């Protein structure tokens, strides 16, 4: 893959910054657009002299168009992530999804940018009919009255827009679906940081013996987590060899129960949990595990098992404590 001029929206976020750093390391020119409402430019401090940065809201069409001038490709990640926000701010999630996608598409057309890469989500199929789940399963919004689906519904809309606007005037439009990306400094509104910080509080309140820890359901629900380094490798693999109008799962097919996740988290902290079962939140998914065979065909192979990747995340949140949510 030759050197290219990229615009990365949402590039100060956890996932976006990892992609930006990998692009710079491979010799590409990168402009980052982000309003830092959830991202943090400190994630890019080590390469701040190697990139351009535009502080703007993705819904500001004029700012997006200006940042896109002279670019050859756009990687669009700007969105509202974090399950907490799906429930508390569904209108914001959808507003950023639709207006942001339109701003990016219009910028591509105005500057004759031929390549668009969209970050989607495993949430587009919510409760998958097949495990491991390939890219061609139906995209579903099970209940429009449940605010949780603002996120998945917005991503479905973005996929439809990118695909159908991309039928004319684009050389390559691709979509990738991250599956539970994790690592240090990933934010505070995700399950692994929340487990870690809740565990720290519970341990502090329980000097000895097993530590009571509440979970949703019975803990048999499963997830498959991919380390941020493996994830960035998957994105670069797709950029190098991915095909027009194709969709790629990026994840790790190592499937773990929530019970296992909690137990591994506590083990790193040197304690044993006493799991207390609770009610499942409406809209929760019982199993999630990606079929990554399509991306594997392009050379992708995750190298970091959960057991190896989790300690650095837990240690980061132990070190940063309450500052992790700031």
Secondary structure, DSSP 4 states (H G I P E B T S, - for coil): ----EEEEETTTSHHHHHHHHHHHHTT-EEEEEE--SS--GGGGGGGGGGSEEEE--TT-HHHHHHHHTT-SEEEE--S---HHHHHH-HHHHHHHHHHHHHHHHHHHHHTT--EEEEEEEGGGSSS-SSSSBPTTSPP--S-TTSTTHHHHHHHHHHHHHHHHHTTSS-SEEEEEEE-SEE-TT--SSSHHHHHHHHHHHHHHH--SS-EEEE-SBTS--EEE-EEHHHHHHHHHHHHHH--TTEEEEES---EEEHHHHHHHHHHHTT--EEEE-BPPPTT--S---B--HHHHTTT------HHHHHHHHHHHHHHHGGGGG-
